[in-house]
Amino acid sequence: MNLRVALDAPKFSGPRWTFQTGSQQLDYLLCPKPLFASIQSVGIERRGIYHPTSYGGQFPHFHEVTSPATQASDHAAVWADFSL
């Protein structure tokens, strides 16, 4: 297959973790090469994950996320905007 990992795009910078522990990338967005070439921005949405320290304040969660019971998931979403 000719798929590329969206977070490999030059537009992305920062830590690549997508799991609640803050140490592993378990989630991916795969794109065919022509679509990969059109990435305008790419990132990881972590605000739905609860962590008591907000990862040292570096990645705060939504105000409504107050515990593991109210988090959206223990995985973050990888997203990308494309120029089509």
VEXMIMAR-54401 format. One record per residue (C-alpha): residue in one letter; x, y, z; residue number from 1. Coordinates in pm, 1 decimal, padded with zeros to 6 digits, always signed. Example, Ala and Ser with C-alpha at 12.3 -4.5 7.8 and 13.67 -1.06 7.14 Angstrom:
<nodes>
<node type="A" east="+01230.0" north="-00450.0" up="+00780.0" seq="1"/>
<node type="S" east="+01367.0" north="-00106.0" up="+00714.0" seq="2"/>
</nodes>
This chain:
<nodes>
<node type="M" east="+00000.0" north="+00000.0" up="+00000.0" seq="1"/>
<node type="N" east="+00105.5" north="+00355.3" up="-00064.2" seq="2"/>
<node type="L" east="-00025.2" north="+00506.3" up="+00259.8" seq="3"/>
<node type="R" east="+00149.5" north="+00770.8" up="+00467.0" seq="4"/>
<node type="V" east="+00104.8" north="+00855.4" up="+00834.8" seq="5"/>
<node type="A" east="-00045.3" north="+01205.7" up="+00857.5" seq="6"/>
<node type="L" east="+00169.1" north="+01295.4" up="+01160.5" seq="7"/>
<node type="D" east="+00478.6" north="+01246.6" up="+00942.0" seq="8"/>
<node type="A" east="+00381.9" north="+01562.5" up="+00750.5" seq="9"/>
<node type="P" east="+00621.3" north="+01855.4" up="+00794.1" seq="10"/>
<node type="K" east="+00324.7" north="+02061.2" up="+00919.9" seq="11"/>
<node type="F" east="+00319.7" north="+01860.1" up="+01246.3" seq="12"/>
<node type="S" east="+00546.1" north="+01926.4" up="+01540.6" seq="13"/>
<node type="G" east="+00526.9" north="+01821.1" up="+01901.2" seq="14"/>
<node type="P" east="+00486.7" north="+01496.9" up="+02090.3" seq="15"/>
<node type="R" east="+00311.0" north="+01217.8" up="+01902.1" seq="16"/>
<node type="W" east="+00141.6" north="+01036.7" up="+02189.9" seq="17"/>
<node type="T" east="-00228.4" north="+00959.4" up="+02149.9" seq="18"/>
<node type="F" east="-00293.2" north="+00738.1" up="+02453.7" seq="19"/>
<node type="Q" east="-00387.9" north="+00858.2" up="+02801.7" seq="20"/>
<node type="T" east="-00054.2" north="+00758.1" up="+02954.9" seq="21"/>
<node type="G" east="+00115.3" north="+01027.7" up="+02747.7" seq="22"/>
<node type="S" east="+00383.5" north="+00790.6" up="+02626.3" seq="23"/>
<node type="Q" east="+00249.3" north="+00595.5" up="+02328.1" seq="24"/>
<node type="Q" east="+00113.8" north="+00666.2" up="+01982.4" seq="25"/>
<node type="L" east="-00163.4" north="+00412.3" up="+01932.4" seq="26"/>
<node type="D" east="-00383.5" north="+00607.8" up="+01691.9" seq="27"/>
<node type="Y" east="-00303.5" north="+00698.1" up="+01333.1" seq="28"/>
<node type="L" east="-00452.5" north="+00875.6" up="+01035.1" seq="29"/>
<node type="L" east="-00336.7" north="+00712.7" up="+00712.1" seq="30"/>
<node type="C" east="-00349.2" north="+00896.6" up="+00378.9" seq="31"/>
<node type="P" east="-00268.1" north="+00797.4" up="+00022.1" seq="32"/>
<node type="K" east="+00037.8" north="+00984.8" up="-00107.4" seq="33"/>
<node type="P" east="-00156.2" north="+01241.3" up="-00318.2" seq="34"/>
<node type="L" east="-00374.9" north="+01333.2" up="-00019.8" seq="35"/>
<node type="F" east="-00073.1" north="+01341.6" up="+00213.6" seq="36"/>
<node type="A" east="+00087.0" north="+01598.4" up="-00016.9" seq="37"/>
<node type="S" east="-00215.2" north="+01826.7" up="+00028.0" seq="38"/>
<node type="I" east="-00205.6" north="+01839.3" up="+00411.4" seq="39"/>
<node type="Q" east="-00241.5" north="+02200.6" up="+00525.4" seq="40"/>
<node type="S" east="-00241.9" north="+02131.7" up="+00898.9" seq="41"/>
<node type="V" east="-00238.5" north="+01823.8" up="+01119.6" seq="42"/>
<node type="G" east="-00259.0" north="+01768.0" up="+01492.1" seq="43"/>
<node type="I" east="-00379.0" north="+01566.6" up="+01786.9" seq="44"/>
<node type="E" east="-00692.7" north="+01659.4" up="+01984.9" seq="45"/>
<node type="R" east="-00616.7" north="+01567.6" up="+02345.1" seq="46"/>
<node type="R" east="-00861.4" north="+01792.2" up="+02533.0" seq="47"/>
<node type="G" east="-01114.0" north="+01509.4" up="+02572.9" seq="48"/>
<node type="I" east="-00867.7" north="+01296.9" up="+02774.1" seq="49"/>
<node type="Y" east="-00862.7" north="+01331.2" up="+03152.4" seq="50"/>
<node type="H" east="-00537.3" north="+01339.9" up="+03344.8" seq="51"/>
<node type="P" east="-00520.2" north="+01482.1" up="+03699.1" seq="52"/>
<node type="T" east="-00217.1" north="+01700.3" up="+03618.7" seq="53"/>
<node type="S" east="-00320.7" north="+01798.5" up="+03263.1" seq="54"/>
<node type="Y" east="+00018.4" north="+01652.5" up="+03173.3" seq="55"/>
<node type="G" east="+00199.2" north="+01914.4" up="+03375.4" seq="56"/>
<node type="G" east="-00031.3" north="+02183.7" up="+03238.8" seq="57"/>
<node type="Q" east="+00101.3" north="+02130.5" up="+02886.1" seq="58"/>
<node type="F" east="-00218.3" north="+01963.2" up="+02757.3" seq="59"/>
<node type="P" east="-00521.8" north="+02086.0" up="+02954.2" seq="60"/>
<node type="H" east="-00851.6" north="+01906.0" up="+02911.7" seq="61"/>
<node type="F" east="-01193.3" north="+02056.5" up="+02845.0" seq="62"/>
<node type="H" east="-01350.2" north="+02213.1" up="+03154.7" seq="63"/>
<node type="E" east="-01629.1" north="+01951.7" up="+03148.6" seq="64"/>
<node type="V" east="-01376.8" north="+01666.6" up="+03161.5" seq="65"/>
<node type="T" east="-01336.3" north="+01621.9" up="+03535.8" seq="66"/>
<node type="S" east="-01257.3" north="+01250.4" up="+03573.4" seq="67"/>
<node type="P" east="-01206.4" north="+00932.1" up="+03373.2" seq="68"/>
<node type="A" east="-01585.9" north="+00889.0" up="+03380.4" seq="69"/>
<node type="T" east="-01640.9" north="+01217.7" up="+03192.8" seq="70"/>
<node type="Q" east="-01357.7" north="+01190.7" up="+02942.0" seq="71"/>
<node type="A" east="-01445.0" north="+01131.7" up="+02578.2" seq="72"/>
<node type="S" east="-01193.6" north="+00848.3" up="+02548.5" seq="73"/>
<node type="D" east="-00853.3" north="+00741.6" up="+02672.9" seq="74"/>
<node type="H" east="-00733.5" north="+00791.0" up="+02313.2" seq="75"/>
<node type="A" east="-00676.5" north="+01121.9" up="+02137.5" seq="76"/>
<node type="A" east="-00798.8" north="+01196.3" up="+01786.8" seq="77"/>
<node type="V" east="-00552.8" north="+01258.0" up="+01505.1" seq="78"/>
<node type="W" east="-00691.0" north="+01518.2" up="+01263.0" seq="79"/>
<node type="A" east="-00582.3" north="+01683.0" up="+00939.8" seq="80"/>
<node type="D" east="-00697.6" north="+01962.1" up="+00708.9" seq="81"/>
<node type="F" east="-00637.1" north="+01911.9" up="+00338.2" seq="82"/>
<node type="S" east="-00632.0" north="+02141.4" up="+00038.4" seq="83"/>
<node type="L" east="-00851.9" north="+01968.2" up="-00218.0" seq="84"/>
</nodes>
